[in-house]
Amino acid sequence: SQSTITARPFEERSRKVLFTYPSLLLIRFLDGMTIDLGHLAVLFVLDADKDGLFSWRDIESFVEWVHNTLPEDEKEHGAEFSEAVHARCVLQMWRDCTGLGGATDEV
């Protein structure tokens, strides 16, 4: 049986529902698409505005970023998908923290 996500919002600021980290962990992606939401680089990329809070917009932006960032052959479900997402997140975090945004995409 499938359960419904009932994440409790942390607070609401100007109509933006925000989630705590434990609530964020309740979110499930599609079957077979496992992403470790405890991975520091994943959290870094997921928190688009870097305010330490997670909104539905952050989640939508993250899913869109994954879709646009991963090559088609890395979008397969399973362990390879998870590893590819984690690697791309590490690269993105490194780029943002070092200011070297034009570095090679090879992981």
Phi and psi restraints in degrees (range 20) as a CNS / XPLOR table:
assign (resid 1 and name C) (resid 2 and name N)
       (resid 2 and name CA) (resid 2 and name C) 1.0 -94.9 20.0 2
assign (resid 2 and name N) (resid 2 and name CA)
       (resid 2 and name C) (resid 3 and name N) 1.0 134.4 20.0 2
assign (resid 2 and name C) (resid 3 and name N)
       (resid 3 and name CA) (resid 3 and name C) 1.0 -100.2 20.0 2
assign (resid 3 and name N) (resid 3 and name CA)
       (resid 3 and name C) (resid 4 and name N) 1.0 151.4 20.0 2
assign (resid 3 and name C) (resid 4 and name N)
       (resid 4 and name CA) (resid 4 and name C) 1.0 -89.7 20.0 2
assign (resid 4 and name N) (resid 4 and name CA)
       (resid 4 and name C) (resid 5 and name N) 1.0 140.8 20.0 2
assign (resid 4 and name C) (resid 5 and name N)
       (resid 5 and name CA) (resid 5 and name C) 1.0 -74.6 20.0 2
assign (resid 5 and name N) (resid 5 and name CA)
       (resid 5 and name C) (resid 6 and name N) 1.0 124.8 20.0 2
assign (resid 5 and name C) (resid 6 and name N)
       (resid 6 and name CA) (resid 6 and name C) 1.0 -125.5 20.0 2
assign (resid 6 and name N) (resid 6 and name CA)
       (resid 6 and name C) (resid 7 and name N) 1.0 57.3 20.0 2
assign (resid 6 and name C) (resid 7 and name N)
       (resid 7 and name CA) (resid 7 and name C) 1.0 -68.1 20.0 2
assign (resid 7 and name N) (resid 7 and name CA)
       (resid 7 and name C) (resid 8 and name N) 1.0 132.3 20.0 2
assign (resid 7 and name C) (resid 8 and name N)
       (resid 8 and name CA) (resid 8 and name C) 1.0 -86.5 20.0 2
assign (resid 8 and name N) (resid 8 and name CA)
       (resid 8 and name C) (resid 9 and name N) 1.0 123.9 20.0 2
assign (resid 8 and name C) (resid 9 and name N)
       (resid 9 and name CA) (resid 9 and name C) 1.0 -65.3 20.0 2
assign (resid 9 and name N) (resid 9 and name CA)
       (resid 9 and name C) (resid 10 and name N) 1.0 145.7 20.0 2
assign (resid 9 and name C) (resid 10 and name N)
       (resid 10 and name CA) (resid 10 and name C) 1.0 -71.6 20.0 2
assign (resid 10 and name N) (resid 10 and name CA)
       (resid 10 and name C) (resid 11 and name N) 1.0 -48.8 20.0 2
assign (resid 10 and name C) (resid 11 and name N)
       (resid 11 and name CA) (resid 11 and name C) 1.0 -166.6 20.0 2
assign (resid 11 and name N) (resid 11 and name CA)
       (resid 11 and name C) (resid 12 and name N) 1.0 170.6 20.0 2
assign (resid 11 and name C) (resid 12 and name N)
       (resid 12 and name CA) (resid 12 and name C) 1.0 -125.1 20.0 2
assign (resid 12 and name N) (resid 12 and name CA)
       (resid 12 and name C) (resid 13 and name N) 1.0 118.9 20.0 2
assign (resid 12 and name C) (resid 13 and name N)
       (resid 13 and name CA) (resid 13 and name C) 1.0 -115.7 20.0 2
assign (resid 13 and name N) (resid 13 and name CA)
       (resid 13 and name C) (resid 14 and name N) 1.0 122.1 20.0 2
assign (resid 13 and name C) (resid 14 and name N)
       (resid 14 and name CA) (resid 14 and name C) 1.0 42.2 20.0 2
assign (resid 14 and name N) (resid 14 and name CA)
       (resid 14 and name C) (resid 15 and name N) 1.0 54.4 20.0 2
assign (resid 14 and name C) (resid 15 and name N)
       (resid 15 and name CA) (resid 15 and name C) 1.0 65.3 20.0 2
assign (resid 15 and name N) (resid 15 and name CA)
       (resid 15 and name C) (resid 16 and name N) 1.0 22.2 20.0 2
assign (resid 15 and name C) (resid 16 and name N)
       (resid 16 and name CA) (resid 16 and name C) 1.0 -110.9 20.0 2
assign (resid 16 and name N) (resid 16 and name CA)
       (resid 16 and name C) (resid 17 and name N) 1.0 110.7 20.0 2
assign (resid 16 and name C) (resid 17 and name N)
       (resid 17 and name CA) (resid 17 and name C) 1.0 -75.5 20.0 2
assign (resid 17 and name N) (resid 17 and name CA)
       (resid 17 and name C) (resid 18 and name N) 1.0 128.4 20.0 2
assign (resid 17 and name C) (resid 18 and name N)
       (resid 18 and name CA) (resid 18 and name C) 1.0 -117.2 20.0 2
assign (resid 18 and name N) (resid 18 and name CA)
       (resid 18 and name C) (resid 19 and name N) 1.0 144.9 20.0 2
assign (resid 18 and name C) (resid 19 and name N)
       (resid 19 and name CA) (resid 19 and name C) 1.0 -116.8 20.0 2
assign (resid 19 and name N) (resid 19 and name CA)
       (resid 19 and name C) (resid 20 and name N) 1.0 147.5 20.0 2
assign (resid 19 and name C) (resid 20 and name N)
       (resid 20 and name CA) (resid 20 and name C) 1.0 -78.6 20.0 2
assign (resid 20 and name N) (resid 20 and name CA)
       (resid 20 and name C) (resid 21 and name N) 1.0 165.7 20.0 2
assign (resid 20 and name C) (resid 21 and name N)
       (resid 21 and name CA) (resid 21 and name C) 1.0 -58.2 20.0 2
assign (resid 21 and name N) (resid 21 and name CA)
       (resid 21 and name C) (resid 22 and name N) 1.0 -47.5 20.0 2
assign (resid 21 and name C) (resid 22 and name N)
       (resid 22 and name CA) (resid 22 and name C) 1.0 -59.4 20.0 2
assign (resid 22 and name N) (resid 22 and name CA)
       (resid 22 and name C) (resid 23 and name N) 1.0 -36.7 20.0 2
assign (resid 22 and name C) (resid 23 and name N)
       (resid 23 and name CA) (resid 23 and name C) 1.0 -66.9 20.0 2
assign (resid 23 and name N) (resid 23 and name CA)
       (resid 23 and name C) (resid 24 and name N) 1.0 -37.1 20.0 2
assign (resid 23 and name C) (resid 24 and name N)
       (resid 24 and name CA) (resid 24 and name C) 1.0 -60.4 20.0 2
assign (resid 24 and name N) (resid 24 and name CA)
       (resid 24 and name C) (resid 25 and name N) 1.0 -36.1 20.0 2
assign (resid 24 and name C) (resid 25 and name N)
       (resid 25 and name CA) (resid 25 and name C) 1.0 -66.8 20.0 2
assign (resid 25 and name N) (resid 25 and name CA)
       (resid 25 and name C) (resid 26 and name N) 1.0 -15.5 20.0 2
assign (resid 25 and name C) (resid 26 and name N)
       (resid 26 and name CA) (resid 26 and name C) 1.0 -77.9 20.0 2
assign (resid 26 and name N) (resid 26 and name CA)
       (resid 26 and name C) (resid 27 and name N) 1.0 -14.9 20.0 2
assign (resid 26 and name C) (resid 27 and name N)
       (resid 27 and name CA) (resid 27 and name C) 1.0 -72.8 20.0 2
assign (resid 27 and name N) (resid 27 and name CA)
       (resid 27 and name C) (resid 28 and name N) 1.0 133.1 20.0 2
assign (resid 27 and name C) (resid 28 and name N)
       (resid 28 and name CA) (resid 28 and name C) 1.0 -115.4 20.0 2
assign (resid 28 and name N) (resid 28 and name CA)
       (resid 28 and name C) (resid 29 and name N) 1.0 133.1 20.0 2
assign (resid 28 and name C) (resid 29 and name N)
       (resid 29 and name CA) (resid 29 and name C) 1.0 -86.4 20.0 2
assign (resid 29 and name N) (resid 29 and name CA)
       (resid 29 and name C) (resid 30 and name N) 1.0 -174.2 20.0 2
assign (resid 29 and name C) (resid 30 and name N)
       (resid 30 and name CA) (resid 30 and name C) 1.0 -58.2 20.0 2
assign (resid 30 and name N) (resid 30 and name CA)
       (resid 30 and name C) (resid 31 and name N) 1.0 153.1 20.0 2
assign (resid 30 and name C) (resid 31 and name N)
       (resid 31 and name CA) (resid 31 and name C) 1.0 -51.1 20.0 2
assign (resid 31 and name N) (resid 31 and name CA)
       (resid 31 and name C) (resid 32 and name N) 1.0 133.2 20.0 2
assign (resid 31 and name C) (resid 32 and name N)
       (resid 32 and name CA) (resid 32 and name C) 1.0 84.7 20.0 2
assign (resid 32 and name N) (resid 32 and name CA)
       (resid 32 and name C) (resid 33 and name N) 1.0 -9.6 20.0 2
assign (resid 32 and name C) (resid 33 and name N)
       (resid 33 and name CA) (resid 33 and name C) 1.0 -101.2 20.0 2
assign (resid 33 and name N) (resid 33 and name CA)
       (resid 33 and name C) (resid 34 and name N) 1.0 86.9 20.0 2
assign (resid 33 and name C) (resid 34 and name N)
       (resid 34 and name CA) (resid 34 and name C) 1.0 -95.9 20.0 2
assign (resid 34 and name N) (resid 34 and name CA)
       (resid 34 and name C) (resid 35 and name N) 1.0 124.1 20.0 2
assign (resid 34 and name C) (resid 35 and name N)
       (resid 35 and name CA) (resid 35 and name C) 1.0 -127.3 20.0 2
assign (resid 35 and name N) (resid 35 and name CA)
       (resid 35 and name C) (resid 36 and name N) 1.0 126.7 20.0 2
assign (resid 35 and name C) (resid 36 and name N)
       (resid 36 and name CA) (resid 36 and name C) 1.0 -76.3 20.0 2
assign (resid 36 and name N) (resid 36 and name CA)
       (resid 36 and name C) (resid 37 and name N) 1.0 101.3 20.0 2
assign (resid 36 and name C) (resid 37 and name N)
       (resid 37 and name CA) (resid 37 and name C) 1.0 -75.4 20.0 2
assign (resid 37 and name N) (resid 37 and name CA)
       (resid 37 and name C) (resid 38 and name N) 1.0 0.0 20.0 2
assign (resid 37 and name C) (resid 38 and name N)
       (resid 38 and name CA) (resid 38 and name C) 1.0 -94.6 20.0 2
assign (resid 38 and name N) (resid 38 and name CA)
       (resid 38 and name C) (resid 39 and name N) 1.0 -4.2 20.0 2
assign (resid 38 and name C) (resid 39 and name N)
       (resid 39 and name CA) (resid 39 and name C) 1.0 -73.4 20.0 2
assign (resid 39 and name N) (resid 39 and name CA)
       (resid 39 and name C) (resid 40 and name N) 1.0 124.5 20.0 2
assign (resid 39 and name C) (resid 40 and name N)
       (resid 40 and name CA) (resid 40 and name C) 1.0 -54.4 20.0 2
assign (resid 40 and name N) (resid 40 and name CA)
       (resid 40 and name C) (resid 41 and name N) 1.0 -45.5 20.0 2
assign (resid 40 and name C) (resid 41 and name N)
       (resid 41 and name CA) (resid 41 and name C) 1.0 -66.7 20.0 2
assign (resid 41 and name N) (resid 41 and name CA)
       (resid 41 and name C) (resid 42 and name N) 1.0 -35.3 20.0 2
assign (resid 41 and name C) (resid 42 and name N)
       (resid 42 and name CA) (resid 42 and name C) 1.0 -63.9 20.0 2
assign (resid 42 and name N) (resid 42 and name CA)
       (resid 42 and name C) (resid 43 and name N) 1.0 -45.4 20.0 2
assign (resid 42 and name C) (resid 43 and name N)
       (resid 43 and name CA) (resid 43 and name C) 1.0 -62.3 20.0 2
assign (resid 43 and name N) (resid 43 and name CA)
       (resid 43 and name C) (resid 44 and name N) 1.0 -39.1 20.0 2
assign (resid 43 and name C) (resid 44 and name N)
       (resid 44 and name CA) (resid 44 and name C) 1.0 -60.1 20.0 2
assign (resid 44 and name N) (resid 44 and name CA)
       (resid 44 and name C) (resid 45 and name N) 1.0 -47.9 20.0 2
assign (resid 44 and name C) (resid 45 and name N)
       (resid 45 and name CA) (resid 45 and name C) 1.0 -71.5 20.0 2
assign (resid 45 and name N) (resid 45 and name CA)
       (resid 45 and name C) (resid 46 and name N) 1.0 -37.8 20.0 2
assign (resid 45 and name C) (resid 46 and name N)
       (resid 46 and name CA) (resid 46 and name C) 1.0 -62.8 20.0 2
assign (resid 46 and name N) (resid 46 and name CA)
       (resid 46 and name C) (resid 47 and name N) 1.0 -37.4 20.0 2
assign (resid 46 and name C) (resid 47 and name N)
       (resid 47 and name CA) (resid 47 and name C) 1.0 -84.9 20.0 2
assign (resid 47 and name N) (resid 47 and name CA)
       (resid 47 and name C) (resid 48 and name N) 1.0 79.3 20.0 2
assign (resid 47 and name C) (resid 48 and name N)
       (resid 48 and name CA) (resid 48 and name C) 1.0 -55.9 20.0 2
assign (resid 48 and name N) (resid 48 and name CA)
       (resid 48 and name C) (resid 49 and name N) 1.0 -41.4 20.0 2
assign (resid 48 and name C) (resid 49 and name N)
       (resid 49 and name CA) (resid 49 and name C) 1.0 -94.9 20.0 2
assign (resid 49 and name N) (resid 49 and name CA)
       (resid 49 and name C) (resid 50 and name N) 1.0 5.3 20.0 2
assign (resid 49 and name C) (resid 50 and name N)
       (resid 50 and name CA) (resid 50 and name C) 1.0 53.4 20.0 2
assign (resid 50 and name N) (resid 50 and name CA)
       (resid 50 and name C) (resid 51 and name N) 1.0 41.8 20.0 2
assign (resid 50 and name C) (resid 51 and name N)
       (resid 51 and name CA) (resid 51 and name C) 1.0 -102.0 20.0 2
assign (resid 51 and name N) (resid 51 and name CA)
       (resid 51 and name C) (resid 52 and name N) 1.0 2.7 20.0 2
assign (resid 51 and name C) (resid 52 and name N)
       (resid 52 and name CA) (resid 52 and name C) 1.0 79.4 20.0 2
assign (resid 52 and name N) (resid 52 and name CA)
       (resid 52 and name C) (resid 53 and name N) 1.0 2.3 20.0 2
assign (resid 52 and name C) (resid 53 and name N)
       (resid 53 and name CA) (resid 53 and name C) 1.0 -120.5 20.0 2
assign (resid 53 and name N) (resid 53 and name CA)
       (resid 53 and name C) (resid 54 and name N) 1.0 154.1 20.0 2
assign (resid 53 and name C) (resid 54 and name N)
       (resid 54 and name CA) (resid 54 and name C) 1.0 -120.4 20.0 2
assign (resid 54 and name N) (resid 54 and name CA)
       (resid 54 and name C) (resid 55 and name N) 1.0 125.2 20.0 2
assign (resid 54 and name C) (resid 55 and name N)
       (resid 55 and name CA) (resid 55 and name C) 1.0 -111.8 20.0 2
assign (resid 55 and name N) (resid 55 and name CA)
       (resid 55 and name C) (resid 56 and name N) 1.0 168.9 20.0 2
assign (resid 55 and name C) (resid 56 and name N)
       (resid 56 and name CA) (resid 56 and name C) 1.0 -61.0 20.0 2
assign (resid 56 and name N) (resid 56 and name CA)
       (resid 56 and name C) (resid 57 and name N) 1.0 -34.6 20.0 2
assign (resid 56 and name C) (resid 57 and name N)
       (resid 57 and name CA) (resid 57 and name C) 1.0 -63.8 20.0 2
assign (resid 57 and name N) (resid 57 and name CA)
       (resid 57 and name C) (resid 58 and name N) 1.0 -39.9 20.0 2
assign (resid 57 and name C) (resid 58 and name N)
       (resid 58 and name CA) (resid 58 and name C) 1.0 -58.8 20.0 2
assign (resid 58 and name N) (resid 58 and name CA)
       (resid 58 and name C) (resid 59 and name N) 1.0 -43.2 20.0 2
assign (resid 58 and name C) (resid 59 and name N)
       (resid 59 and name CA) (resid 59 and name C) 1.0 -66.6 20.0 2
assign (resid 59 and name N) (resid 59 and name CA)
       (resid 59 and name C) (resid 60 and name N) 1.0 -44.7 20.0 2
assign (resid 59 and name C) (resid 60 and name N)
       (resid 60 and name CA) (resid 60 and name C) 1.0 -61.5 20.0 2
assign (resid 60 and name N) (resid 60 and name CA)
       (resid 60 and name C) (resid 61 and name N) 1.0 -42.6 20.0 2
assign (resid 60 and name C) (resid 61 and name N)
       (resid 61 and name CA) (resid 61 and name C) 1.0 -64.0 20.0 2
assign (resid 61 and name N) (resid 61 and name CA)
       (resid 61 and name C) (resid 62 and name N) 1.0 -38.3 20.0 2
assign (resid 61 and name C) (resid 62 and name N)
       (resid 62 and name CA) (resid 62 and name C) 1.0 -64.7 20.0 2
assign (resid 62 and name N) (resid 62 and name CA)
       (resid 62 and name C) (resid 63 and name N) 1.0 -45.8 20.0 2
assign (resid 62 and name C) (resid 63 and name N)
       (resid 63 and name CA) (resid 63 and name C) 1.0 -61.5 20.0 2
assign (resid 63 and name N) (resid 63 and name CA)
       (resid 63 and name C) (resid 64 and name N) 1.0 -42.0 20.0 2
assign (resid 63 and name C) (resid 64 and name N)
       (resid 64 and name CA) (resid 64 and name C) 1.0 -64.6 20.0 2
assign (resid 64 and name N) (resid 64 and name CA)
       (resid 64 and name C) (resid 65 and name N) 1.0 -41.7 20.0 2
assign (resid 64 and name C) (resid 65 and name N)
       (resid 65 and name CA) (resid 65 and name C) 1.0 -61.2 20.0 2
assign (resid 65 and name N) (resid 65 and name CA)
       (resid 65 and name C) (resid 66 and name N) 1.0 -44.8 20.0 2
assign (resid 65 and name C) (resid 66 and name N)
       (resid 66 and name CA) (resid 66 and name C) 1.0 -59.7 20.0 2
assign (resid 66 and name N) (resid 66 and name CA)
       (resid 66 and name C) (resid 67 and name N) 1.0 -47.0 20.0 2
assign (resid 66 and name C) (resid 67 and name N)
       (resid 67 and name CA) (resid 67 and name C) 1.0 -60.1 20.0 2
assign (resid 67 and name N) (resid 67 and name CA)
       (resid 67 and name C) (resid 68 and name N) 1.0 -41.6 20.0 2
assign (resid 67 and name C) (resid 68 and name N)
       (resid 68 and name CA) (resid 68 and name C) 1.0 -80.3 20.0 2
assign (resid 68 and name N) (resid 68 and name CA)
       (resid 68 and name C) (resid 69 and name N) 1.0 -23.0 20.0 2
assign (resid 68 and name C) (resid 69 and name N)
       (resid 69 and name CA) (resid 69 and name C) 1.0 -90.1 20.0 2
assign (resid 69 and name N) (resid 69 and name CA)
       (resid 69 and name C) (resid 70 and name N) 1.0 -40.8 20.0 2
assign (resid 69 and name C) (resid 70 and name N)
       (resid 70 and name CA) (resid 70 and name C) 1.0 -79.0 20.0 2
assign (resid 70 and name N) (resid 70 and name CA)
       (resid 70 and name C) (resid 71 and name N) 1.0 133.5 20.0 2
assign (resid 70 and name C) (resid 71 and name N)
       (resid 71 and name CA) (resid 71 and name C) 1.0 -64.0 20.0 2
assign (resid 71 and name N) (resid 71 and name CA)
       (resid 71 and name C) (resid 72 and name N) 1.0 156.8 20.0 2
assign (resid 71 and name C) (resid 72 and name N)
       (resid 72 and name CA) (resid 72 and name C) 1.0 -53.9 20.0 2
assign (resid 72 and name N) (resid 72 and name CA)
       (resid 72 and name C) (resid 73 and name N) 1.0 -39.2 20.0 2
assign (resid 72 and name C) (resid 73 and name N)
       (resid 73 and name CA) (resid 73 and name C) 1.0 -71.1 20.0 2
assign (resid 73 and name N) (resid 73 and name CA)
       (resid 73 and name C) (resid 74 and name N) 1.0 -12.0 20.0 2
assign (resid 73 and name C) (resid 74 and name N)
       (resid 74 and name CA) (resid 74 and name C) 1.0 -99.3 20.0 2
assign (resid 74 and name N) (resid 74 and name CA)
       (resid 74 and name C) (resid 75 and name N) 1.0 1.0 20.0 2
assign (resid 74 and name C) (resid 75 and name N)
       (resid 75 and name CA) (resid 75 and name C) 1.0 -90.5 20.0 2
assign (resid 75 and name N) (resid 75 and name CA)
       (resid 75 and name C) (resid 76 and name N) 1.0 9.1 20.0 2
assign (resid 75 and name C) (resid 76 and name N)
       (resid 76 and name CA) (resid 76 and name C) 1.0 -69.6 20.0 2
assign (resid 76 and name N) (resid 76 and name CA)
       (resid 76 and name C) (resid 77 and name N) 1.0 147.9 20.0 2
assign (resid 76 and name C) (resid 77 and name N)
       (resid 77 and name CA) (resid 77 and name C) 1.0 -72.0 20.0 2
assign (resid 77 and name N) (resid 77 and name CA)
       (resid 77 and name C) (resid 78 and name N) 1.0 160.3 20.0 2
assign (resid 77 and name C) (resid 78 and name N)
       (resid 78 and name CA) (resid 78 and name C) 1.0 108.4 20.0 2
assign (resid 78 and name N) (resid 78 and name CA)
       (resid 78 and name C) (resid 79 and name N) 1.0 -164.1 20.0 2
assign (resid 78 and name C) (resid 79 and name N)
       (resid 79 and name CA) (resid 79 and name C) 1.0 -61.5 20.0 2
assign (resid 79 and name N) (resid 79 and name CA)
       (resid 79 and name C) (resid 80 and name N) 1.0 -38.0 20.0 2
assign (resid 79 and name C) (resid 80 and name N)
       (resid 80 and name CA) (resid 80 and name C) 1.0 -63.1 20.0 2
assign (resid 80 and name N) (resid 80 and name CA)
       (resid 80 and name C) (resid 81 and name N) 1.0 -38.5 20.0 2
assign (resid 80 and name C) (resid 81 and name N)
       (resid 81 and name CA) (resid 81 and name C) 1.0 -62.3 20.0 2
assign (resid 81 and name N) (resid 81 and name CA)
       (resid 81 and name C) (resid 82 and name N) 1.0 -49.5 20.0 2
assign (resid 81 and name C) (resid 82 and name N)
       (resid 82 and name CA) (resid 82 and name C) 1.0 -58.7 20.0 2
assign (resid 82 and name N) (resid 82 and name CA)
       (resid 82 and name C) (resid 83 and name N) 1.0 -46.2 20.0 2
assign (resid 82 and name C) (resid 83 and name N)
       (resid 83 and name CA) (resid 83 and name C) 1.0 -62.7 20.0 2
assign (resid 83 and name N) (resid 83 and name CA)
       (resid 83 and name C) (resid 84 and name N) 1.0 -40.2 20.0 2
assign (resid 83 and name C) (resid 84 and name N)
       (resid 84 and name CA) (resid 84 and name C) 1.0 -65.0 20.0 2
assign (resid 84 and name N) (resid 84 and name CA)
       (resid 84 and name C) (resid 85 and name N) 1.0 -43.0 20.0 2
assign (resid 84 and name C) (resid 85 and name N)
       (resid 85 and name CA) (resid 85 and name C) 1.0 -63.4 20.0 2
assign (resid 85 and name N) (resid 85 and name CA)
       (resid 85 and name C) (resid 86 and name N) 1.0 -46.7 20.0 2
assign (resid 85 and name C) (resid 86 and name N)
       (resid 86 and name CA) (resid 86 and name C) 1.0 -60.0 20.0 2
assign (resid 86 and name N) (resid 86 and name CA)
       (resid 86 and name C) (resid 87 and name N) 1.0 -44.1 20.0 2
assign (resid 86 and name C) (resid 87 and name N)
       (resid 87 and name CA) (resid 87 and name C) 1.0 -63.7 20.0 2
assign (resid 87 and name N) (resid 87 and name CA)
       (resid 87 and name C) (resid 88 and name N) 1.0 -43.9 20.0 2
assign (resid 87 and name C) (resid 88 and name N)
       (resid 88 and name CA) (resid 88 and name C) 1.0 -65.7 20.0 2
assign (resid 88 and name N) (resid 88 and name CA)
       (resid 88 and name C) (resid 89 and name N) 1.0 -35.9 20.0 2
assign (resid 88 and name C) (resid 89 and name N)
       (resid 89 and name CA) (resid 89 and name C) 1.0 -66.2 20.0 2
assign (resid 89 and name N) (resid 89 and name CA)
       (resid 89 and name C) (resid 90 and name N) 1.0 -41.5 20.0 2
assign (resid 89 and name C) (resid 90 and name N)
       (resid 90 and name CA) (resid 90 and name C) 1.0 -60.6 20.0 2
assign (resid 90 and name N) (resid 90 and name CA)
       (resid 90 and name C) (resid 91 and name N) 1.0 -45.4 20.0 2
assign (resid 90 and name C) (resid 91 and name N)
       (resid 91 and name CA) (resid 91 and name C) 1.0 -61.1 20.0 2
assign (resid 91 and name N) (resid 91 and name CA)
       (resid 91 and name C) (resid 92 and name N) 1.0 -44.3 20.0 2
assign (resid 91 and name C) (resid 92 and name N)
       (resid 92 and name CA) (resid 92 and name C) 1.0 -64.4 20.0 2
assign (resid 92 and name N) (resid 92 and name CA)
       (resid 92 and name C) (resid 93 and name N) 1.0 -42.3 20.0 2
assign (resid 92 and name C) (resid 93 and name N)
       (resid 93 and name CA) (resid 93 and name C) 1.0 -63.0 20.0 2
assign (resid 93 and name N) (resid 93 and name CA)
       (resid 93 and name C) (resid 94 and name N) 1.0 -43.3 20.0 2
assign (resid 93 and name C) (resid 94 and name N)
       (resid 94 and name CA) (resid 94 and name C) 1.0 -60.3 20.0 2
assign (resid 94 and name N) (resid 94 and name CA)
       (resid 94 and name C) (resid 95 and name N) 1.0 -45.4 20.0 2
assign (resid 94 and name C) (resid 95 and name N)
       (resid 95 and name CA) (resid 95 and name C) 1.0 -60.0 20.0 2
assign (resid 95 and name N) (resid 95 and name CA)
       (resid 95 and name C) (resid 96 and name N) 1.0 -47.4 20.0 2
assign (resid 95 and name C) (resid 96 and name N)
       (resid 96 and name CA) (resid 96 and name C) 1.0 -65.1 20.0 2
assign (resid 96 and name N) (resid 96 and name CA)
       (resid 96 and name C) (resid 97 and name N) 1.0 -38.9 20.0 2
assign (resid 96 and name C) (resid 97 and name N)
       (resid 97 and name CA) (resid 97 and name C) 1.0 -77.3 20.0 2
assign (resid 97 and name N) (resid 97 and name CA)
       (resid 97 and name C) (resid 98 and name N) 1.0 -28.5 20.0 2
assign (resid 97 and name C) (resid 98 and name N)
       (resid 98 and name CA) (resid 98 and name C) 1.0 -98.6 20.0 2
assign (resid 98 and name N) (resid 98 and name CA)
       (resid 98 and name C) (resid 99 and name N) 1.0 -14.9 20.0 2
assign (resid 98 and name C) (resid 99 and name N)
       (resid 99 and name CA) (resid 99 and name C) 1.0 76.4 20.0 2
assign (resid 99 and name N) (resid 99 and name CA)
       (resid 99 and name C) (resid 100 and name N) 1.0 13.6 20.0 2
assign (resid 99 and name C) (resid 100 and name N)
       (resid 100 and name CA) (resid 100 and name C) 1.0 -99.5 20.0 2
assign (resid 100 and name N) (resid 100 and name CA)
       (resid 100 and name C) (resid 101 and name N) 1.0 61.5 20.0 2
assign (resid 100 and name C) (resid 101 and name N)
       (resid 101 and name CA) (resid 101 and name C) 1.0 -66.2 20.0 2
assign (resid 101 and name N) (resid 101 and name CA)
       (resid 101 and name C) (resid 102 and name N) 1.0 -18.4 20.0 2
assign (resid 101 and name C) (resid 102 and name N)
       (resid 102 and name CA) (resid 102 and name C) 1.0 -95.0 20.0 2
assign (resid 102 and name N) (resid 102 and name CA)
       (resid 102 and name C) (resid 103 and name N) 1.0 11.2 20.0 2
assign (resid 102 and name C) (resid 103 and name N)
       (resid 103 and name CA) (resid 103 and name C) 1.0 -65.5 20.0 2
assign (resid 103 and name N) (resid 103 and name CA)
       (resid 103 and name C) (resid 104 and name N) 1.0 163.3 20.0 2
assign (resid 103 and name C) (resid 104 and name N)
       (resid 104 and name CA) (resid 104 and name C) 1.0 -59.3 20.0 2
assign (resid 104 and name N) (resid 104 and name CA)
       (resid 104 and name C) (resid 105 and name N) 1.0 148.2 20.0 2
assign (resid 104 and name C) (resid 105 and name N)
       (resid 105 and name CA) (resid 105 and name C) 1.0 -85.1 20.0 2
assign (resid 105 and name N) (resid 105 and name CA)
       (resid 105 and name C) (resid 106 and name N) 1.0 -4.9 20.0 2
assign (resid 105 and name C) (resid 106 and name N)
       (resid 106 and name CA) (resid 106 and name C) 1.0 -70.4 20.0 2
assign (resid 106 and name N) (resid 106 and name CA)
       (resid 106 and name C) (resid 107 and name N) 1.0 130.7 20.0 2
